[in-house]
């Protein structure tokens, strides 16, 4: 039975929730397996982060999985800090350094995940804006300038952009001429039919 104290059995039979009471406060054997498990999880998260860069549609699922692992690692680290403070004085400083190193690694993984999420969000926002710009109908001169700016961003050469500007200039005269011809025809039709 774990966690039960039986005075009649003596000190050798007394057990705590973390291990053998003879091993020292908190049980010296309790920290090492938890440290190894946490260290292994950190390496798993690092490998997942490498896969995250190449994942396309599954990236959100993988991000959630990584975040859950990081949260679990942080809870293990809290427990490890408690256990390291209960280590014997000659091992305590080394145990705390090991836990601090793990904590440092996990904080960097957390930062890397946040940076990736920010880059993904920015990329998705740019794609939405690009689609929105391409779906609009352009009618004004200010919009024509925006089109030319976008064309320049897309890498169209200056020659092609000049041809587009020349064509827009010519189209403007065709439109004005067509409106004048239409007005003259309407005037003539009204004149002769009334």
C-alpha positions in Angstrom: 0.0 0.0 0.0 1.6 3.3 -1.1 1.2 6.3 1.1 0.2 4.5 4.2 2.4 4.7 7.4 2.5 1.6 9.5 4.4 2.3 12.8 4.6 -1.4 13.7 6.7 -2.2 10.7 9.5 0.3 11.5 11.3 2.9 9.4 12.3 0.4 6.7 8.8 -0.3 5.6 7.6 3.3 5.6 6.9 4.5 2.1 5.9 7.9 0.8 4.0 8.9 -2.4 7.3 9.5 -4.2 9.5 6.6 -3.3 11.3 4.9 -0.5 11.6 7.1 2.7 15.1 5.8 3.2 16.2 7.4 -0.1 15.9 10.8 1.3 13.2 13.6 1.3 10.9 13.2 -1.7 12.7 10.1 -2.8 15.9 10.4 -4.8 14.6 7.8 -7.2 11.5 9.9 -8.1 13.3 12.8 -9.7 15.5 10.9 -12.2 12.7 9.0 -14.1 10.6 12.2 -14.3 13.6 14.2 -15.5 14.4 11.5 -18.2 10.7 11.4 -19.3 10.6 15.3 -19.5 14.0 15.4 -21.4 12.6 12.8 -23.9 9.4 14.9 -24.3 11.6 18.0 -25.0 13.4 16.1 -27.8 10.1 14.9 -29.2 8.8 18.5 -29.3 12.0 19.6 -31.1 11.4 16.9 -33.8 7.8 17.9 -34.1 8.9 21.5 -34.6 11.1 20.4 -37.5 8.1 18.6 -39.1 5.9 21.7 -38.5 7.9 23.7 -41.0 7.1 21.2 -43.8 3.5 20.4 -42.8 0.8 22.2 -44.8 -2.8 21.5 -44.0 -2.0 19.5 -40.8 0.0 22.3 -39.3 -2.8 23.5 -37.0 -3.3 20.0 -35.7 0.4 19.6 -35.2 0.6 23.0 -33.5 -2.1 22.0 -31.0 -0.3 18.7 -30.3 3.0 20.5 -29.8 1.3 23.1 -27.5 -0.3 20.2 -25.4 3.2 18.6 -25.1 4.7 21.9 -24.0 2.0 22.4 -21.4 2.6 18.9 -20.1 6.4 19.6 -20.0 5.8 22.7 -17.9 3.7 20.8 -15.4 6.5 18.2 -15.2 9.0 21.0 -14.7 7.0 22.4 -11.7 7.1 18.9 -10.2 10.8 18.6 -10.9 11.5 22.0 -9.2 9.8 20.7 -6.1 11.7 17.4 -6.2 15.1 19.1 -6.9 14.6 21.3 -3.7 14.2 18.0 -1.7 17.4 16.5 -3.1 20.3 16.0 -0.7 22.4 19.2 -0.3 25.3 17.7 -2.3 23.1 17.0 -5.3 20.6 19.8 -5.0 22.6 22.4 -7.0 23.2 20.0 -9.9 19.6 19.0 -9.9 18.4 22.6 -10.0 20.8 23.3 -12.9 19.4 20.4 -14.9 15.8 21.5 -14.3 16.7 25.1 -15.2 18.3 23.9 -18.5 15.2 22.0 -19.4 13.0 25.0 -18.5 15.2 27.2 -20.7 14.9 24.7 -23.6 11.1 24.5 -23.3 10.8 28.3 -23.2 12.7 28.5 -26.4 10.5 25.9 -28.0 7.4 27.8 -26.8 8.9 31.0 -28.4 9.6 29.1 -31.6 6.0 27.8 -31.7 4.6 31.3 -31.2 6.9 32.7 -33.9 5.7 30.0 -36.3 2.1 30.7 -35.5 2.6 34.4 -36.1 4.3 33.7 -39.5 1.5 31.4 -40.5 -1.1 34.0 -39.4 0.7 36.7 -41.4 1.0 34.5 -44.4 -2.7 33.6 -44.3 -3.6 37.3 -43.9 -1.4 38.3 -46.9 -3.0 35.5 -49.0 -6.5 36.8 -48.1 -5.6 40.4 -48.9 -4.1 39.2 -52.2 -7.2 37.3 -53.1 -9.3 40.3 -52.2 -7.3 42.6 -54.3 -7.4 40.3 -57.3 -11.2 39.8 -57.0 -12.0 43.6 -57.1 -13.0 45.4 -60.3 -10.8 48.3 -60.9 -12.3 51.5 -62.4 -10.5 54.6 -61.1 -7.1 56.1 -61.7 -6.1 55.5 -58.1 -7.0 51.9 -58.6 -5.0 51.8 -61.8 -2.0 52.9 -59.7 -2.6 50.1 -57.3 -2.8 47.6 -60.1 0.6 48.9 -61.4 2.1 48.6 -57.9 0.8 45.0 -57.6 2.1 44.2 -61.1 5.5 45.6 -60.0 5.4 43.5 -56.9 4.6 40.4 -59.0 7.7 41.2 -61.1 6.3 42.5 -64.3 8.9 44.4 -66.3 8.8 48.1 -66.9 8.1 47.5 -70.6 5.0 45.5 -69.9 3.8 48.1 -67.4 4.3 50.9 -70.0 2.3 48.9 -72.5 -0.5 48.5 -70.0 -0.4 52.2 -69.3 -0.5 53.0 -73.0 -3.4 50.6 -73.5 -5.3 52.2 -70.6 -4.7 55.7 -72.1 -5.9 54.5 -75.5 -9.0 52.8 -74.0 -9.8 56.1 -72.3 -10.0 57.9 -75.7 -12.1 55.0 -77.2 -14.5 55.3 -74.3 -14.9 59.1 -74.7 -15.2 58.7 -78.5 -17.8 56.0 -78.1 -19.8 58.1 -75.6 -19.7 61.1 -78.0 -20.9 58.9 -81.0 -23.7 57.5 -78.8 -24.8 60.9 -77.8 -24.8 62.2 -81.4 -26.8 59.1 -82.5 -29.3 59.6 -79.7 -29.6 63.3 -80.6 -30.2 62.4 -84.3 -32.7 59.7 -83.5 -34.6 62.1 -81.2 -34.5 64.9 -83.8 -35.7 62.8 -86.7 -38.3 60.7 -84.9 -40.0 63.6 -83.2 
